[in-house]
Amino acid sequence: MNKDQLKKLEADLWSAADKLRANSDLKSSEYSTPVLGLIFLKFADNNYRRHEAEIIAEYQELKGSRREKPVSEIAIEKCGFYLPDHARYDYLLNLPEEKDIAKALKNAMKLIEEYKPELEGVLPKDEYAALTRTDKTLPQSLLRTFADIPADATGDLFGQIYEYFLSEFARSEGQKGGEFFTPRSVVRLMVEIIEPHGGKVFDPACGSGGMFVQSAQFISEHRKELKGSESGVYVCGQEKTRDTVNLAKMNLAVNGLRGEIKQANTYYEDPYQSFGAFDYVLANPPFNVDDVSLSSVEKDKRFNTYGIPRNKSKVKKADEGKETVPNGNYLWINLFATSLKAQGRAALVMANSASDARHSEADIRQTLIEQNLIYGMLTLPSNMFYTVTLPATLWFFDKAKTDDKILFIDARNIYTQIDRAHREFSEEHIQNIAIISQLHKGRREKFVQLIDRYFAAGMQRLVENKTNVEPVSAQLLEVLDDAAGKQAVGELVQQWAGLVKLKTRYAQYQEKYADEMAVDKKNKAQQQLREAFDPFFAALHEGLKHLDKVVRQREKQQAEQAKAEGKRGTTDRKTNALKGALEELHKEVKSAEIFYQHIHWLQERFPKAEYEDVTGLCKLATHADLQEQDYSLNPGRYVGVVIEEDGKTEEEFIAELANLNDQFAALNSESSILEKVINQNLNLIVNA
């Protein structure tokens, strides 16, 4: 299943499930847990189905011998689950409508927990009865909805569907929902930069466990690089809300992760004895908490090693012993630093305000800097989170760093807009930002490897798009029957024919440089290859521009003809089809060009395939730089701002400004006339 197919499946499943909820009286918070339980159940059944023949074969082979085992024991060894008949998805799906489906689902969940003790008390049970409050058929309808998930779907696919539903519930539940979900692309970026390669991973505010899932996925993707070393992770999470703990345990089970999740209030409880205990820490803690008891944390080495945040004013005598920490942000920052082993690394999401916080927080920040714990700081774009519209900042710790500099990255202008109010990083954005860290660590070979991946993906996309262009071009010719139209389409088809030469050029590059180890040599060859593609895309854009002009002229002629005949000037069906086909062509070119745009972006900023400071993007700051900025950790203070050059002379700029002013004056004049007409008409109506 490719990325587009998965997105469609996710959207279809959500649409179907949410439509069912909309027809009930259920809140999203009542609905989310049983729905996620059904996704888990379908995963368990799919997983069991893949191993079933093997389980039965071994059971039959051992039956009657001294080595005989219960089928449940064999199943747990093979796939981690045993599903009795009454816990199978098809059994539940095919129950007759007169049966109590909610009761059957409750029983199925109890049976799963019976054979998988770590899930005891975790899976939803009584929640299914609540689904029937206004619609008795709702549980069965949901079973039918999730039956559409392919039977051969793997754990990774289920993990993605599970996370997609978590994100949608977070979106619909607003502030409350956002407490247990961190957007996937943000977590992916955090993991790419701290690179967990085995050991113990800690999240003291783990929510639904998304940090752990992405850590495991990173390891899976990079396993070849580890060359046989121990790469698995054992995860330890804590979360104060029981329902969210259950979601996290289900998420771990869905993704086959080893570890444990405990219910605990991190400020006052330390179930893992976390001080110096973990290889990696990943978290998105709650921001700006102001009700933590000072007396409970000020003697705790997890929080006081680098200083405790305190109120700047002296406490009144009547309030002695009742003091609270003015802001909990630096309690969390302390916790991440103190939880790491000697070689440990951490990544955390934090409110922007913490980067410049004053008074006691500034003292803690200076101590962290002087003890050389902070590896890097990265400002995120706004609207990346469902509950926070302002940009947040990612903090990175590395207790094994070899220099005393801090890497600052300003990523506020790098994002994909997914709807009016939300943004995300694309996979390419994540790789482009993470490569800055790789270059800083001297891993130049990673840069040319990434460029190679973009060339390969771009060439594959171009070949696919060329086959899509031919039928669209034929569709255009059916409508553009005049000479100018035929010429414009013919030119565009001819420009696509230039792809043959580029394929040959790319094949020559691969043959000559596939095994090239010298980074400088390979980087130069990649730049030359990219330059060969530039005229191709320039010609495509020029051809599309010409076609746009032809279509506009056709539309204008139609409007004039209609006016001359006294008809209403509407666009005919053929022209609408023409515009649709042209829009499709624009999409094909944009889609084909995207990987080459990423290559451009990287090569323009890092032309030598080595780290360098880039204005507006990144800066490697020295201790002197930090002192000069009063130990601020705000990336914007260090990376600077790019002033875009618009290419206009002063005279051209003034002329354009004057023209805009004339247009503004004309619009104001029209506005005044309209206002008078409206007033007159209203007076006529009122006085009639």
N, C-alpha and C positions, 0 to 999 in steps of 0.2 A: 504494500500500500504506500503510494507516494505522498508527499506533503499536502498536495492539493486535495487528494482523495480523503486523507485523514481530516483536514479542515472541514470538508463537506460533511463527513460522517459526524464529527463533533457538533457542528452547527445543526444538522438534522436531528440528532439525538436530543440536544438541548431544546430545540424548538418544540419537538413532540412532547418532551417531559414537562416543559414550562407551560405548554398549552393545557395539559392536564391539570396542573396546579392552578392555573387561572380560572378554571371552571369549578374550583373547590373554595372552601373558606380558609385554606391553610396559609400561614405565613411562610416565607422562604426558610426561616429558621426551623420551622416544624417539618419542612419538606426535605431539607438538604440531607439530613442524616439517613433516613430510610432510602433515599435515592442512591446515595453513595454506597449504602449497604448492598443494594441490588447490583451495582457495577462490580463491587467486590465479589459477590456471589457468582456473577457471570465469569469473572476471571478465574475463580477457583474451579469452576466447572470446566472451563476451557483447558486449564492447566491439567486437571485430572484426566480429561478425555485424551490428551496427548500421551499420557503414560499408562492408560487403562489396559491396553493389550499386554504390555510388559508386566504390569502388576498381576493380572490374572494368570499369565503364563507362569510366573514364578510361584504364585500360590498353588497352582495345579501341580507343578513339579515337586514342591516340598510337601504337599498334602500326604498324610499317612506315614511320613518319615519322622525320624527323631528331630529333624531340623524344621519341622512344620511351624509356621508362624500364622498369626491372624492376618487376614487380608488388610486390616487397618494398619498394622505395623509395617507391612511391605509398602503400602501406599505412602505413608509418611516418609519412609526412607527414599522413595523414588521421586516424589514431587512436593513433599512438605504438607500435604493434605490427605485426609480421608473423607470422602463424601458418601455417606450411606444413601440408599435409594431415595429416601424422602428429603434429601438435601440437594438432589440433582436439579439443575435448572429446567430441563425438559419436563420432569415430573411436575414441577410447580406450574410451569407454563401451560401444561395440558390438563390441569385440574378443571373439572366442570364448574360452571359459574355458580351453581348452588352451594358449592363447598365454601367454607370459611378460609379464603386465601390468606388473609392477614394472620390467622392462627397457624396455617401451614408454613408461612414464611418465618414466623417466630420459632416454630419447632425446628425448621431447617437451620436457622442461625444457632440454636442451642446445640444441635448435633455437630455442627462445625467446631464450636468452642469445646465440645466434649473431647474431641480428638486433637485439638490444637490449643493446649492450655494457655499459651501466651496471649490468646485472644479472649480468654475468659472474661465475661462482663463487658466486652468491647462492642460486639456487633449489635446493631439495632434489633429490637424484638417487639416491645409493646408499641413502638412508634408506628408499626404497620396497621394496628387497630385504629390509631388516630387518623390515618389516611382515609378510613371508611366513614368518617364522621358525617360527611354530606354526600359521599358517592361510594357505594359499596363496591363498584367495579374498578376503582382507581388502582389498587395493587395489581390486579391482573392486566390492566392497560399498560402499566409501567413495565411489567414482565414482558409484554409483547414488544414494547419500545426497545428494550435493551437486548432482546433476542436478535435485533438487526446487527449487533456487533459480530463480525466474522468469527466463525468457530475456530479458525486457525490463528486468531489474534494472540500475539505474544504479550508477556508481562510489560514490556516497554510501551507497547501500544496502549495497554490498559492504563499504565501509569499516566500517559499523556491525556487520555480521556478523563481519568479521575481528576487530574490537575485542571483540565479545562472546566469541568463542572465546579470544582472548588472556586475557580476564578469568577465564573458566572454567578455563583451564589454570593461570593464576596461583593460583586458589583451590585446585586439586587438587595443585599442586606446592608449596604452602606458601611458606616463606621464600625458596626459590630462585626460584620463579615470580614472587613479588612484586617481585623486583628489576627486572623489565622491564615492569611494568604499573602505571600510576596510574589509579585509577577515573575514568571518563569525566566524571562530574558534578563532581568536584573540578577537573579540567582546564578544564571549561566555565566554572566560576566564575572561575578564574585569568584566563582569556582575556577574559571579559566585563569584568573590572576593568581590565586593562592595555590593552585595545582595540588590538590590532595592526592597522594600516591600511596595510600595504605596507612594503617594506624587507627587511632581513635579520634572520632569527630564529635564535637560537643556543640549543641545548640541550646542555650539556657532559656530561650524564648521560642521554642520550636514550632509553635502553631501546628500546621498540618503536616510538617516534616518535609517540606519541599526542598530545603537545603540538603538534606540527606540524599534524596532521590537524585538531585543534580550532581552531587559528589560521586555517587555510584556510576552515573552515566558518564561523567568525565573519565573515570578510571577505565571503564569499559572501552571508551573510544581511544584511549592512549595506552592500552595494555601492551601493544607491540613495543613501545618505547621502553617499557620497564624491564625487558629482557630477563624474565623469569623471577624477578624479585617479588617479595610479598606485596600484593597490591590491593587486597581487599580491605574494606573499612568496617569498623565496628562503631555503631552510632549510639550516642547517648543524648537523649533529649529530655527537657522538662518543660512543663506548661501548667499554669495554675487552674485552667478550666477543664473539668472532667470530659465534657463533650468534645472539646478540641483534642484532648489526649487520645480519645477513642478514634477520632479521625486520623491522627498521626499513626496510631498503631495499625489501622487498616491500610494506610498508605504504604507503610513499611512492608506489610504482608503482600499487598498488590505488587510491589516491586521486588520482592524476594530479598529484602535487606536484613542483615544481622544487626541486632542491637536491642535497645530497650528505651521506652518512654515512661517517665514517671510524673505523677501529678505533684507539683511543688510550687510554692511561691519563692522565686529565686532570691528575692531580697532577704528572706528570713530562713530559708531552708537550703541545704547543700547536700542532696542525697548521693552525689557521686564523689564527694570529697575532691572538689574540682581544682584546688590550688596546685598548679604545676603538673596537672594530670593528663593533658590532652595534646595530641599532635596538631590538631586543627580545631579552630573555633569559627563557626559561621552563624550569624544571627541577624534578625531584624527586630530589635527590642522595641517596646513602647516608648514613644518620645515624651520628654518634658513632664514626667511624673513628679508631683510635688507633695505626695502624702506619705513618703517613706519615713519611718521613725528613725531619727538620728542615733538614738541610744542603741538601736538594734544593729546598726551597721558600722558605727565608728570604731569598734574594737575587732571587727572582722577583717582578717588579712586579705580576703578576696577583694575588699573595697577600700582599705586604707593604705595599701602598700605605696601608692603614689600620691596620696592625699585625699581627704574627704571634702566634698562640696559643702560649704557652710553659708549661712546668711551673713551678710556684711554688717548688719546692725546687731548690737548686743541684745541678748535675750532678756526679757523682763523676768523679774523674780517669780511672778505668778505662773510663768510658762516654763520654768526650769523643769527638765525631765520630759516635757511634752514636745520638744522641738522636732521639726521634720526637716529633711534635706530640701533645700530650695528648688533643686532640679535634679532628677535622677539620671540624666544623660551620662554624667561622668562616673556614676556608680557602675553603669554598664560598661563604659570604656575601661574602667579599672578591672572589672571582672574578666573581660576578654584578654587583657594583658596578663593577668595573674593566673589564668587557667592554662596557659601554654607551657609545654615542656621547653627545655633549653634550645631546641631547634624548631620550635613550633611556629605556625603561621595562622593568622586570623583575618577574617573579613567581616565587616559589620555595616549595617545601614544606620545612619544617624541623622538627626535634624541638622540642617545647615547652620543653625544658630550656634551649635556646639563648637564649630570651627573657630569662632571669634569670641566665645563667651569670656566674660571678664571676671575679676576678683578671684575667688578660690579656684574656680574652674581654669582660669588662665595659669595659675600656679601648677595645677596638676598637668596641664598640657605642656608647660615648659619642662617639667620633670620627665615626662614621657619622651620628649624630643631629646633632652640631654642624655637620657639613658639609651638613646638610639633604638627605640622599639618600633617606631613608625616607619613603614616601608613606603607607603604612598597614600595619596588622597585623590578622590575622583568625584567631581560634581556631576550629578545626574540631571537630565532634562526635567522640566516640570511635567506634571500629569502622567507620571509613570505608575503611580499607585492609585488605587481606587479611593483611598481615604485621605490622601495628602496631595494637594494641588501644587504646592511650592516644591522646588527641587530639593532633594535630599542629597547627602554626601556619603560615599563609601569610604570607610577607613580600612587600611590594610596594615597589619602588624607582621613583622618578621624578626624573630629573636636571633636568627642566624645571618642577618644581613652583613655584608662585608665592607660597606662604606658608611659614611655618616650623612649622606644626602637623602633627601626625600623627593620622591617622584610625584609631581602634581599633574593631574589631567583634568581638563575642562571639557566634558562631553555634553554640555547643554544643547549644542546644535546638532547632535547626532541622534536621530530617531526616525521611526516610521509612525505616521499618524494612523491609528487604527479606527478611531471614530472621533467625533467632535471633541470629546473630553479626555481621550486616553491615547497614550503613546507607548511604543515599545521599541526595543532594539531588534533588528533583524539578525539572523545568524551571522551575516557578513559584518554588521556593525560590531557585534561581540568580538569577532576575530580581529577586526581592524584595531579596536581599542586594546585588546589583550596583547597584540603584537608589539605595542609600544613598551609594555613591561618586558616582553621577551628581548627586545633590542636593548633595553636598559641593562638586562642581565648578560648581554654579550652574545646572545644566541642568534646571530645573524642568519644562520642557515634556516631558521624558522620563517624568516621574512621571505626568502626566495621560494621556500616550499609553499607558503601561502599564495604567493603570486602564481606559482605553477598550478595550484588547485583552481584558482580563478580562471586561468587560461583554459584549463580542461573543461570546467563547467560552462564557460562562455562559448567555447567552440561547440559543445554538445547542444546548447540552447540555440545557437545560430543555425545549426543543421536542422533542428526540429522546426524552427520558425520559417526557414526557407520553404519547407513543404507546406506550411500553413499559408504562406503568402500567395502561392500559385492559384488556389481556388478563389481567394479573395480578389485577386487581380482579375480573374475571369468574370467575377460578379460585377466588378467596376466597369469592365468593357461592355457588359450587357446594357448598361445605362448610359455610359459616356460614349455615345455613338458618333460624336463629331470628331473631326481630325485632331483638334487640340487635346481632347480627352484621351483619344487612342495613343497619341504621342506621349502624353504624361505617364500613362500606365506602362507603356512600352519602355520608357526610360527607367522607370522604377524597377521593372522586372530585369532589365539589363544590369542595373546597379547590383541587384542581388546575385546576378551571375558572377560578379567579382569574388564571391565567396570561394569559388573553386581555387583561385590563386592563393587565397589566404589559407585554405586547408593545406595546400602544398607547402606553403611557408611554415606553417605550424608543425607539420610532419617533419620538416628539415630541422627545425629547432629541437624537437623531441629527440630525433636521432642523434644529434650532435651534443646536446647538453643534458640529456636525461640523467646521466651519472656524473655530471660535473660537480666536483667537490669545492672548487674555488668560488667563494661567494661573489667576489668582485667580478669575475669573469661571467658568471651566470647572471648577475644583476644587470650587467651591460647588455647581454644578449636579450634579456627580458624587456629592457627598455626599447631596444631596436625592434623587437617583435611587436610591442604595443604601438610603436610609431607606425608600423605597417598597417595596423587596423584603423588608425585615425581617419585617413582619407575615405575609407569604406563607409564609416558611419556618417561622416560629413556629407557624402554624396547621398546617402539614404535620407538624411534630414532635408537636404535640398530638394530631392525628388518629392518627398511628402509635402513640402512647402508649396511646390509647383502644383501638385494635385489639389491641395486645399484651395488654392487660388482658382483653379478650373471649376471646382465644385461651387465655390462662392459665386463665380460669374454665372454659372448655370442657374443657380437659385435666383440671382438678381434678374436675369433675363425672364425667368418664369413670372416673377413678381411684376415686372414691367408689362409683360404680355397680358397678364390677368387684369392689370389696371386699365390697359388700353381697351380691353373687352368689357370693362365694367364689372368684372368679377372680383370676388374676395381673394386677396393674395395669399393663398395657403400653399405649403410645400406638398407636392404630389407624393404618392406612395413610392415611386421609383427613386425620387431624390432622397427620401427618407432612408430607403434601403442603401442608397449610395453613401450617405453620410455615416450610416452604421458600419458599412464595409470599410470606409476610410478610417473611422475610429478604431476598428479592429487592427488595421495596418499600423496605426500609431502605437497601439499596445504591443504588437509583435516586435516592432523596432525597439521600443523602450525595454521590453523584456530581454531582448537579445543583447542589448548594450549594457545592462546593469553590472555584469561582472567586470567589463572593461572600465566602467566608471570607478569601480572599487580599486582596480589596478592603478588608474590615474591618480586617485586620491592618495594611495600609499606612496607611489613613486615620486609624486610632487613634494610630499612632506619628508620623505626619507630617501633621497636620491642615491645615497651611497650604501643603502641597505644597512645602515647603522644608526644608533640612537643619536638624535640631535634635538635641541630645544626648538619647538615650533610655536611661533607666536599665535596665541589664541587657542592652542591645543595642549601643549605639554611643556614642562620645565623641570629640570633636575636642580633642586634648590640646595645650596650649601648652608652650613650653620650660620654663616655671616648673613646670608639672605634672610634667614628666619629671624635672626636677632633684629635686623632692620625693620621687619614687619611685626615686631613685638610678639613673636612666636605664634602668629596667626597660622592656621592651617586651612585657610580658604584658598582653593586653587586659583580663583580669579585674581587674587593679589599678585600672583607669580607669573602666570602664563601670558598675561597681557590681552589685548583686544586687537583683532584684525580689522583694519580700516579698508573696507571694500572700495576698489577703484572702479568708477563707472565709465571711464574712458572719455568723458565729456570735457571740453574746454570750458573756461569760465564764461565766455560769451554764449556758448551753447546752453550752459546751465541757466544763465539769466534769461535767455530767450524762452526756454521751456517753462521756467517759473512764471514769466509774464503771460505766456499762453494759457497756463493753468489758471492764472488769476482772472483772465478774460472769461474763461469757461465758468469759473465760479460766480463771477458777476452776472453772467447771462442766466445761470440757474437760479440765482437769487431773484432776478427780475421776473422770471417765469413763476417762481414761487409766490411772489407778491400778487401777480395777476390771478393765479389759482385761488389764493386766499380770499381775494375780493369776490370772485365768482361763487365760491362756497358760501361766503357770508350772505351774499345777495340771495342765493337759492334757499338758504335756511330761513331768511327773513320772509321770503315769499310763502314758504310752507307754514311758518308760525302764524303769519298774519292773514292767511287765506280764510 
